[in-house]
Amino acid sequence: MTGTQATGMMTSCDPGSDPHRPIGRRLDTERLQWGSLVLLFPAVALLVVLFLIPIGYSFYIGLTNLRLLGPTSIHYQFTGLTNVYQLARDSLFPNSLELTALFVLGSVAGTVVMGLVLAMLMQRSNTLVRIAVGGVVVLAWMMPAVTAGTTWYASTVAGGTIDALTRLGQTDFLHSNPLLIVTLANTWSQCGFAMLVFGAALRNIPQEVVEAATLENATAVQRFRLVMLPLLRPTIVTTVLLITLLSLGNFALIYVMTQGGPNNATNILSVYSYQQAFPYNNLAYGALIGDVMVLITAVFGFAYVRALKARI
């Protein structure tokens, strides 16, 4: 083979030497459509006015001496990191942060497990049972937080519904295990959402895959662990993140049941922020605690967006 022929073969094999290959940016890559900015302007304007500006103002308020009553209720001033130093020295803040983590973790674990179990049981039950059980669970989810909190308060205090049914005699479950009870109440109220999400995901699982595993003599546990659970993983991740965000901002349920007590046993960040801002008259410090919640929520929101992109 001559040098010219070898050079010709190397040139023909080189992708960069293809005369038909398009030069420049590929046409199938994502490009900014400038005309779409006009269509996005109303949504962006609402986002700025109703979200970004209030959040920015909240961060500014957290660095002032604003109070609910008194001279600084109107003529407040920027005080820099004074409130941040106070937050670092606050002995109740780490406890509130820990209670928030326990409340959210317990609520997420309970909601995801119960929602998945209910969705699987509903898939195997008859129509009458699905309508009855599904209606009750969805009704609990649709119930306002104030109503749900009042229901659980009336059921778990001494002489309440659970006490009357079990006949244990004036057992105050709410005050003996307050964080557990409010976590169960939140799980109960969010369970309907998880059941609906997992029910839709289970219906999208190809039955051929499950039947193939059955023909391979896989047990029910093996089919769930090796076949169904991997297919449900994206739905589980999305549900975990959504329940986390909903639980972080769940103020009304706990405030109706315990108001953060007894002895700050259920004083999660949302309740602690309210207590500092209104009963204790310190709006700036309450806003700063709320800003901490915003930062925590932003982290989980970013993780949610990344999880959605991973699914696409």
Secondary structure, 3 states (H helix, E strand, C coil): CCHHHHHHHHHHHCHHHCCCCCCCCCCCCCCCCHHHHHHHHHHHHHHHHHHHHHHHHHHHHCCECCCCCCHHHCCCCECCCHHHHHHHHCCHHHHHHHHHHHHHHHHHHHHHHHHHHHHHHHHHCCHHHHHHHHHHHHHHHHCCHHHHHHHHHHHHCCCCHHHHHHCCCCCCHHHHCHHHHHHHHHHHHHHHHHHHHHHHHHHCCCHHHHHHHHHCCCCHHHHHHHHHHHHHHHHHHHHHHHHHHHHHCCCHHHHHHCCCCCCCCCCCHHHHHHHHHCCCCCHHHHHHHHHHHHHHHHHHHHHHHHHHHHHC
